[in-house]
Amino acid sequence: MHSSLVRVQNVFGFFTTVAFTVAAVIALSTFIHPQSPSASVQLRNVQIVRGRPHYYSYKKEEYAHIKFDLDTDLNSLFNWNTKQVFLYLKAIYPSTKAGQPASEAIIWDAILASDSAPWHQNHYNHPVPKSKSKPKSKKSAKDKKAESPYPPGEIHLTNQRPKYQITDITGKLQNRTDVVLELGWNVQPWVGALVWTNKKTYGAWEGLQGGVSSSFDFPEVGKKMKDLETEKGKEGHRLEVGGEHPVRKGGRA
Ligand SMILES: *[C@@H]1O[C@H](CO)[C@@H](O)[C@H](O)[C@H]1NC(C)=O
């Protein structure tokens, strides 16, 4: 009954109970942190091109290249328990077959890290607006986090290129009507459950204001334009879309 093993078991059992209780209290306490996220999304330009959207595409198909403006104030999503927010912009368009749900495809995304999260190469680095840019200095990648011109939940992008060019399962995208761009997120806490975009108000958490563009139509297939680059991101070291090897910005592959 009073062997050392029993003592160790009791102490460990007590420790796990305390740790679990503290974690649960932290996770639940975030519900009293008020949230009032807001965002505005606008279409800038959309082109439909027939071709190979990635170098490994084995067939030609129609793909959409969508440029947009995005302004967000998601700072209130960052509370004491927020590690990072995965933010994404979807294009949503009705299916060609009646009765089937609308198609959704992500055209751009970003991992917004809270100030308490340790630096990671895949974290989003907001581009510095031209008016604010300072003379370039050599800094290590770790200092770059501090260079972000805005708090973590704030984004101001103008004429932003997509990260992903989207295709449809039918291979055809031209002349689709009623397309919208919609912002969504997933809040990833230090402890507790992942929380997806909420549009309704729950207690202190207000739903997202805005975040959906006005509806637009895809044009007919156009010629491949010069300016059809995708955004590789300012993240220090990320996989190129469809690439098998990581590409370092401004460096050799
Ligand atoms: C798309 O719309 C254009 C302009 O209205 C029309 O000329 C073209 O035939 C349409 N293409 C298809 C595949 O419906």
The ligand as an ORCA input file, in Angstrom:
! r2SCAN-3c Opt
* xyz 0 1
  C     -18.754     32.749    -73.177
  O     -19.265     34.058    -73.286
  C     -18.885     34.715    -74.479
  C     -19.386     36.132    -74.414
  O     -20.707     36.189    -73.930
  C     -19.440     33.950    -75.693
  O     -19.034     34.574    -76.876
  C     -18.877     32.515    -75.633
  O     -19.430     31.741    -76.678
  C     -19.190     31.875    -74.297
  N     -18.512     30.577    -74.237
  C     -19.084     29.469    -73.779
  C     -18.256     28.227    -73.789
  O     -20.211     29.467    -73.314
*
